[in-house]
């Protein structure tokens, strides 16, 4: 018998299942599809999100993303660029969801 059933193995559902399992619960994680999809736009993981993922046991190096250290904003002919407070990452949702579900 399970202590908890989590419906949806996206980032939020997977993180909830990991947290419950770490607290000692027997968790059943349900997902409608066997394969994870990949969002067309990709994903941006802030430095805070990366810290939360590491706390869940997700190694950022295994995500295979691209380091993001600066941000640029464009408005017509104008642009602005600045450094981020810490390193962020651009990563495929396919890889992110796969790593969370595997954990």
C-alpha positions as CSV (number, residue, x, y, z in Angstrom):
1,X,0.0,0.0,0.0
2,X,1.2,3.5,-0.8
3,X,1.2,6.4,1.6
4,X,0.9,8.9,-1.2
5,X,-0.1,9.0,-4.9
6,X,1.2,11.8,-7.0
7,X,-0.5,12.4,-10.3
8,X,1.7,14.0,-13.0
9,X,5.4,13.4,-13.3
10,X,6.3,16.9,-14.6
11,X,8.8,19.0,-12.5
12,X,6.3,19.8,-9.7
13,X,4.9,16.3,-9.4
14,X,8.3,14.6,-9.6
15,X,9.8,17.0,-7.0
16,X,6.8,16.3,-4.7
17,X,7.3,12.6,-5.1
18,X,11.1,12.9,-4.3
19,X,10.4,15.0,-1.2
20,X,7.7,12.6,0.1
21,X,10.0,9.6,-0.5
22,X,12.9,11.2,1.3
23,X,10.5,11.8,4.2
24,X,9.9,8.0,4.3
25,X,6.6,7.8,2.4
26,X,5.9,5.0,0.0
27,X,5.0,7.0,-3.2
28,X,3.3,6.0,-6.4
29,X,4.1,8.5,-9.1
30,X,1.6,8.3,-12.0
31,X,2.1,9.8,-15.5
32,X,-0.2,9.5,-18.5
33,X,2.6,8.9,-21.0
34,X,5.6,6.6,-20.9
35,X,7.9,9.0,-22.7
36,X,8.6,12.6,-21.6
37,X,8.0,15.2,-24.2
38,X,10.2,18.1,-25.1
39,X,8.9,21.7,-25.1
40,X,9.7,23.5,-28.3
41,X,11.2,26.5,-26.4
42,X,13.5,24.7,-24.0
43,X,13.8,25.8,-20.4
44,X,15.7,28.3,-18.3
45,X,16.7,27.2,-14.8
46,X,17.7,30.0,-12.5
47,X,20.5,29.7,-9.9
48,X,17.8,29.2,-7.2
49,X,16.1,26.5,-9.2
50,X,19.5,24.7,-9.7
51,X,20.0,24.8,-6.0
52,X,16.6,23.3,-5.4
53,X,17.3,20.6,-7.9
54,X,20.6,19.8,-6.3
55,X,18.8,19.5,-2.9
56,X,16.5,16.9,-4.6
57,X,19.6,15.0,-5.7
58,X,19.7,16.1,-9.3
59,X,23.3,16.7,-10.5
60,X,23.4,19.8,-12.7
61,X,26.3,18.4,-14.7
62,X,24.1,15.4,-15.8
63,X,21.4,17.7,-17.2
64,X,23.7,18.6,-20.1
65,X,22.5,22.2,-20.3
66,X,24.2,25.4,-21.4
67,X,25.5,27.8,-18.7
68,X,23.8,31.2,-18.8
69,X,25.7,34.0,-17.1
70,X,24.2,37.1,-18.7
71,X,20.9,38.4,-19.8
72,X,20.1,40.7,-22.8
73,X,17.0,42.6,-23.4
74,X,16.0,44.1,-26.8
75,X,13.4,46.7,-27.5
76,X,13.4,48.0,-31.1
77,X,16.9,49.4,-31.7
78,X,17.7,49.5,-28.0
79,X,19.4,46.8,-26.0
80,X,20.6,46.2,-22.4
81,X,22.9,43.6,-21.1
82,X,23.9,42.6,-17.5
83,X,25.4,39.7,-15.6
84,X,23.1,37.4,-13.6
85,X,23.7,37.2,-9.9
86,X,24.9,33.6,-10.3
87,X,25.1,31.0,-13.1
88,X,21.9,29.7,-14.5
89,X,21.3,27.1,-17.1
90,X,19.4,26.5,-20.4
91,X,18.3,22.9,-20.5
92,X,15.9,20.7,-22.5
93,X,12.6,19.8,-20.8
94,X,13.1,16.3,-22.0
95,X,16.4,16.0,-20.0
96,X,15.0,17.9,-17.0
97,X,11.8,15.8,-16.8
98,X,13.8,12.6,-17.4
99,X,16.2,13.3,-14.6
100,X,13.4,14.2,-12.1
101,X,11.4,11.1,-13.0
102,X,14.5,8.8,-12.7
103,X,15.3,10.3,-9.3
